[in-house]
Amino acid sequence: MSYEIEFLSVGDSNGDAICVRYGNPLSGFVIHVVDGGYAPTGQTIIDHINKYYGAPKRIDHVVLTHADNDHVSGLLDVVRYFEVGALWMNRPWLYAAEIVGSFHGNYTAEGLFKTIRAAYPLVAQLEEIAIAKGVPIYEAFAGTQIGAFTVLAPTRDRYLELIPDFNRTPTSYDAAEKGFMDRLVEAAKTVVRFLETWTSEALQENPSPTSASNESCIVQLADFDGRTALLTADAGPSALKEAAQVAAYLGRLSAPTFVQIPHHGSRRNVTPSVLNIWLGPPLPEGSKTVRGTAFCSVGVNKPEYPRKRVSNAFIRRGYNVHRSGTGWIRHYYDIPRENMKPLTPMPFSSAYEE
């Protein structure tokens, strides 16, 4: 099966905007859009699809991996512009009745529903646009099939556990203390110079936690006739471990052909053990083995991403690392395109500051 995975430019700040197309000329192609960056990126997606995918009126799937603004904003224009076969997203307010006991105050299920929905105006607006256009909206939990993609995380149970800790939901019984400790950790950070060799990995096994919203990300694994692609969004170690467990249960846990570096290459989203599970252990120094390709979506003004300890970790495990930055980048099989320059992988970094 032919396919192309393209990480589009997201402007100055970090965000995700991913266009996927797969199929063949005889049976046709499926278009699968994952996240939309900030608002201006919506037009970037529209222009890209019109220019390179034959100006279709319809796209098959739109996936919002989680409710952060750098993922949802641009999708408003995308869903307005195209006919959309299905919108896949998890809306936290739908589960208010099941989690109402986790919050301070005298919330009713209806009151909590309204409070949470009001805290996510862009996701609510996306919902309204889809409903007005007759686009079906589906939740996406582990085991859901979206075309060639299988959702590996989150499970529904873990998603419900995470909602009370989202930074936009009302203060839960546990969130106040967690937030105070997180602020102490952030305040204590200083710039440190690191020296790494191939065998001395600076990536931490127990980094400070990423956000609950990030850990709720929809993680997707595609199988394009034996070539696989793992899209991680902003998932953290817990989500990636859960995704690996689901993949193993389905008999599909193996080093992917293509992998998205989570959360723009943040040092809090991957650990050595998680990468070993998904990518395999580090290769011997000097090995010419290439297990796959890794893409990282970063903003134009974010030269520090992906973090060097993160890109080093992927390189050690046999993945060529590429970042989007000022332009869009493309991974493909059997869909050549004229006038495309080959990508140059990022080098291993022996010395850097963080």
Long-range contacts (C-beta under 8 A, 24 or more apart in sequence): 1-148, 1-224, 1-225, 1-227, 1-333, 2-29, 2-224, 2-332, 2-333, 2-334, 2-335, 3-222, 3-224, 3-227, 3-229, 3-332, 3-333, 3-334, 3-335, 4-330, 4-331, 4-332, 4-333, 4-335, 5-229, 5-258, 5-295, 5-330, 5-331, 5-332, 6-48, 6-52, 6-328, 6-329, 6-330, 6-331, 7-260, 7-295, 7-297, 7-324, 7-328, 7-329, 7-330, 8-37, 8-41, 8-44, 8-45, 8-48, 8-324, 8-328, 9-41, 9-44, 9-300, 9-324, 9-325, 9-326, 9-327, 9-328, 10-37, 10-38, 10-41, 10-70, 10-297, 10-298, 10-299, 10-324, 11-37, 11-38, 11-40, 11-41, 11-299, 11-300, 12-299, 12-300, 12-301, 12-302, 13-38, 13-70, 13-299, 13-301, 13-302, 14-70, 14-264, 14-297, 14-298, 14-299, 14-302, 14-305, 15-41, 15-70, 15-71, 15-74, 15-297, 15-299, 16-65, 16-70, 16-71, 16-233, 16-234, 16-297, 17-41, 17-44, 17-45, 17-74, 17-297, 18-231, 18-260, 18-297, 19-45, 19-48, 19-49, 19-53, 20-222, 20-229, 21-53, 21-335, 22-147, 22-148, 22-222, 22-224, 29-53, 30-60, 30-61, 30-147, 30-148, 31-56, 31-58, 31-59, 31-60, 31-61, 32-59, 32-60, 32-61, 32-63, 32-146, 32-147, 32-148, 32-149, 33-59, 33-61, 33-62, 33-63, 33-75, 33-78, 34-63, 34-65, 34-220, 34-231, 34-233, 35-63, 35-64, 35-65, 35-71, 35-72, 35-74, 35-75, 35-233, 36-64, 36-71, 36-72, 36-73, 36-74, 36-75, 36-76, 36-77, 36-78, 37-70, 37-71, 37-73, 37-74, 38-69, 38-70, 38-73, 38-74, 39-73, 39-74, 39-76, 39-77, 40-74, 41-73, 41-74, 42-73, 42-74, 42-75, 42-76, 42-77, 42-78, 42-81, 43-74, 43-77, 44-74, 45-74, 45-77, 45-78, 46-77, 46-78, 46-81, 46-82, 48-328, 49-82, 52-337, 56-82, 57-82, 57-83, 58-82, 58-83, 58-84, 58-85, 59-83, 59-84, 59-85, 60-84, 60-85, 60-86, 60-147, 61-85, 61-86, 61-88, 61-146, 61-147, 61-149, 62-86, 62-87, 62-88, 63-88, 63-89, 63-140, 63-146, 63-218, 63-220, 64-88, 64-89, 64-123, 64-126, 64-218, 65-217, 65-218, 65-231, 65-233, 65-234, 66-90, 66-213, 66-214, 66-216, 66-217, 66-218, 66-233, 66-234, 67-92, 67-120, 67-122, 67-123, 67-166, 67-168, 67-213, 68-213, 68-214, 68-234, 69-122, 71-233, 71-234, 72-122, 72-123, 72-126, 73-122, 75-126, 76-122, 76-125, 76-126, 76-129, 79-126, 79-129, 79-130, 79-133, 79-135, 80-129, 80-133, 83-133, 84-130, 84-133, 84-135, 85-135, 86-135, 86-136, 86-137, 86-138, 86-146, 87-126, 87-130, 87-135, 87-136, 87-137, 87-138, 88-137, 88-138, 88-139, 88-140, 88-144, 88-146, 88-218, 89-123, 89-126, 89-137, 89-139, 89-140, 89-218, 90-139, 90-140, 90-141, 90-154, 90-159, 90-216, 90-218, 91-117, 91-120, 91-123, 91-127, 91-137, 91-139, 92-116, 92-120, 92-163, 92-166, 92-169, 93-117, 93-120, 94-139, 95-159, 95-160, 95-163, 98-160, 99-160, 99-163, 99-164, 102-163, 102-164, 102-172, 102-173, 103-164, 103-169, 103-170, 103-171, 103-172, 103-173, 104-170, 104-171, 104-172, 104-173, 105-170, 107-170, 112-170, 115-169, 115-170, 116-163, 116-168, 116-169, 116-170, 119-168, 119-169, 120-168, 140-218, 142-242, 142-243, 142-246, 143-246, 146-220, 148-222, 148-223, 148-224, 149-220, 149-221, 149-222, 149-231, 150-220, 150-221, 150-222, 150-223, 150-250, 150-252, 151-218, 151-219, 151-220, 152-219, 152-220, 152-221, 152-242, 152-243, 152-244, 152-246, 152-247, 153-217, 153-218, 153-219, 153-235, 153-239, 153-240, 153-242, 153-243, 153-246, 154-215, 154-216, 154-217, 154-218, 154-219, 154-239, 154-242, 155-242, 155-246, 158-216, 158-238, 158-242, 159-216, 162-212, 162-213, 162-215, 162-216, 163-212, 163-216, 165-212, 166-211, 166-212, 166-213, 166-216, 167-211, 167-212, 167-213, 182-208, 182-209, 191-353, 191-354, 192-353, 192-354, 193-351, 193-352, 193-353, 194-308, 194-309, 194-351, 194-352, 194-353, 194-354, 195-350, 195-351, 196-308, 196-309, 196-312, 196-349, 196-350, 196-351, 196-352, 197-350, 198-282, 198-285, 198-316, 198-348, 199-282, 199-285, 201-272, 201-282, 201-309, 201-312, 201-313, 201-316, 202-309, 202-312, 203-267, 203-270, 203-271, 203-272, 203-275, 203-309, 203-310, 203-312, 203-313, 204-267, 204-271, 205-271, 205-272, 205-273, 206-271, 207-237, 207-267, 207-268, 207-271, 208-268, 209-236, 209-268, 210-234, 210-236, 210-237, 210-263, 210-266, 210-268, 210-269, 211-236, 214-239, 214-263, 214-269, 215-239, 217-262, 219-243, 221-247, 221-252, 221-256, 223-252, 224-333, 227-257, 227-258, 227-333, 228-252, 228-254, 228-256, 228-257, 228-258, 229-256, 229-257, 229-258, 229-259, 229-331, 230-256, 230-258, 230-259, 230-260, 230-278, 231-260, 232-259, 232-260, 232-261, 232-262, 233-260, 233-262, 233-263, 234-262, 234-263, 234-264, 234-266, 234-269, 235-262, 235-263, 235-269, 236-262, 236-263, 236-268, 236-269, 237-269, 237-270, 237-271, 237-274, 240-269, 240-270, 240-274, 240-277, 240-278, 241-274, 241-277, 244-274, 244-277, 244-278, 253-277, 253-278, 255-279, 255-280, 255-291, 255-292, 255-318, 256-292, 257-292, 257-293, 258-292, 258-293, 258-294, 258-295, 258-331, 259-292, 259-293, 259-294, 259-295, 259-314, 259-319, 260-294, 260-295, 260-296, 260-297, 261-294, 261-295, 261-296, 261-306, 261-310, 261-311, 261-314, 261-321, 264-296, 264-297, 264-298, 264-299, 264-302, 264-305, 264-306, 265-296, 265-298, 265-305, 265-306, 265-307, 265-310, 265-311, 265-323, 266-305, 266-306, 266-307, 266-310, 267-307, 267-309, 267-310, 267-354, 269-310, 270-310, 270-313, 272-313, 275-313, 275-314, 275-317, 276-317, 279-314, 279-317, 279-318, 279-319, 280-317, 280-318, 281-317, 282-316, 282-317, 283-316, 283-317, 283-318, 287-318, 289-318, 290-318, 290-319, 290-320, 291-317, 291-318, 291-319, 292-318, 292-319, 292-320, 293-319, 293-320, 293-322, 293-331, 294-319, 294-320, 294-321, 294-322, 295-322, 295-323, 295-324, 295-329, 295-331, 296-321, 296-322, 296-323, 296-324, 297-323, 297-324, 298-323, 298-324, 298-325, 299-325, 300-325, 300-326, 304-354, 306-346, 307-354, 308-349, 308-352, 308-354, 309-352, 309-354, 311-346, 311-349, 312-348, 312-349, 315-345, 315-346, 315-348, 316-348, 320-345, 321-345, 321-346, 322-346
